[in-house]
Amino acid sequence: METKEEVLLGVKELVEEQGLLFQKTYKISPVVARVFALLIIKGSEGLSFDKIISTIGAGKATVSGALKTLEDKKMASFYTKPGDRKRYFRPNPKHFINNLEDELEKAKNSLEMHHRINLFKVEANEILNDDDKLELPLVNPSNYTKYLTKQIETIEKFIEDLNSFWKDKF
């Protein structure tokens, strides 16, 4: 990229690509997904309504509806600057942290269940004859246990990093 036009074209391409991912992930309309993608790319400083319209290339009513949807879903929020009547829209960091916390809970529940199942199998195998024994993981801890443990550590660290990053911005 050597020119402002190339940067702006790059932003539009990223908005399209990320918008498609958000559309599938969050089950939102294409315009809502593209607006959210634009807010993510811009970051915590946010964008004015007019800037969103000019970048996305959609009408005022369409962008207004998209922003309303993002606010209702708590995916985006707005703020105002002293002496400026404009609203500036930005991604809501709590949305990402909440999603990560949900993933963390799922991983912890899966790990706990995996441990319970394996403990049950070990105890059951002490009672069962050879033909009825339950299959155990080939290695202990199992690769699944290692995966979930690493996933939990990674998510916890990422939540910590996000909280630290957003703390100074909001």
N, C-alpha and C positions, 0 to 999 in steps of 0.2 A: 504494500500500500504506500503510495507516494503522494496522493492528493486527498483533500477533504471529500471529494466526490467518491473516491474509492472506499474511504472509511464509511461514508453514509451507505453506500451500496453493500458493504460488508455487514453493517448493522441490520439492514433489511433482510439479508440472506439468513443471518443468525436468528432474527425474529421469526422468520418463516420456519426454519428447522426446529427451533426450540418450541415454537408454537404448536407444531405438530405433535411433539412429545407431550406437552402439557395438555393438549386436547385429549389424547388417549389416556394419560395418567389421571387427570382430574375430571374427565367426562364433561368438558366444557366446550362451548361453541368455538369455532375457529377465531372469531374476532376477540373474544374474551381471552383465549389462549395467546393470541399475538400481543394483545395489550399487556398481559402478564409477563410474557417473554421480554417485551421492551422494558418494562419496569425492572426486571431482574438484571438485564444488561446494563441499564443506567445505574442502578444501585441505590444507596440510601439517600442520596441527594434528591432523587425524584425528578419528575417531569411535570410541567404545566399541562393543563387540558389541551391548549392550543398546540403544544409541541407533540403531544401524543397523536392528535388528529393529523398533523402534517406528516409525521413519520409513518403512521399506520396507513394513511390514505383512505380512511373511512369517514363517514359523515358524523356530525356532532351528536345526533341522536343515537347512532350506533355505538360510538365511543362512550357516551354518557351511560348507556345501558350496560356496556361491558364493565365500566368502572364500578357501577352500582352492584353488579354481580360479584365482582372481586371483593368489594367491601362487605357485602352480605356474607360471603364465604370466608371472610376474615383473611383473605389472601393479600389484600392491599389496604393501605390507609392513606390519608392525606394529612397535610399540615399547611399552615400559612406562615408567611414571613412578615415580620413587623413592617408596617407601611406599604404592604403589597396585598392587594385584594385577591390575587390569584391563589388557587389551591394547587399544591404540588403533591402528586401521587407517587407512592413508592411501595415496594413490597413490604408486607408485614412479617417481620422476623419471627413472630410467635407462631405463624403458620408453619414455617419450616421446623422450628423446634418441636411443635406439637406432633408433626409427622414423624420426626426422628424419635420422639418419645414413644409413639405408637409402635414403631419398628423395634425399638429397644425392648418394650414389653413383650412383643411377639417372640423375639429371640430368647429372652429370659424364660418365658413360658415353655418354649420348645426345648430349651436346654434342660429345664426341670423335668419335663415329661420324658425326655430321652433318658435321663438318669433313672427315673422311676421305672421305666420299661426295662432297662438293663438290669436294675436291681431285682425286679420281679423275675426276670429270666434266670438270673443266677440262683435265686432262692428256689424257683420252680424246678430247675434242673437238678437240684440236690434230691428232689423227691421223685422225679420222673425217671422211667427207665430209658435206655439209650434210644429206642425207636421214637419216643415221644419228646425228647429233649428239644428245647427252643434254641434257635440259632442266635449266637452272640456275635458282636462285632469282632473282626479279625484282629484288631489292635485295641489296646486300652491305654489312654482314652481313645475313643473312636475318632475317626476323621471328622465325623459330624460334630462331635463334642468340641474338637479343636476349632472347627469352622465357626460354630456358634460363640464360643468363648472369644475368639478374635473379633467377630462381628460386634459383640457386646462392648468390648474394649474400644473398638473404633468408633462406634456410635456415641458412647459416653464421652470420649475425647472430643468428637466433633461438636456435640452439644455444648460442652465446656468452651470450646473455641468460639462458637457462634455467640454464646452469651457474652463472652468477653469482647468480641468484635462489636456487637450491636449495642452494648452498654454505653459506649461513648457517642453513639449516633442517634439515640432516641431519648 
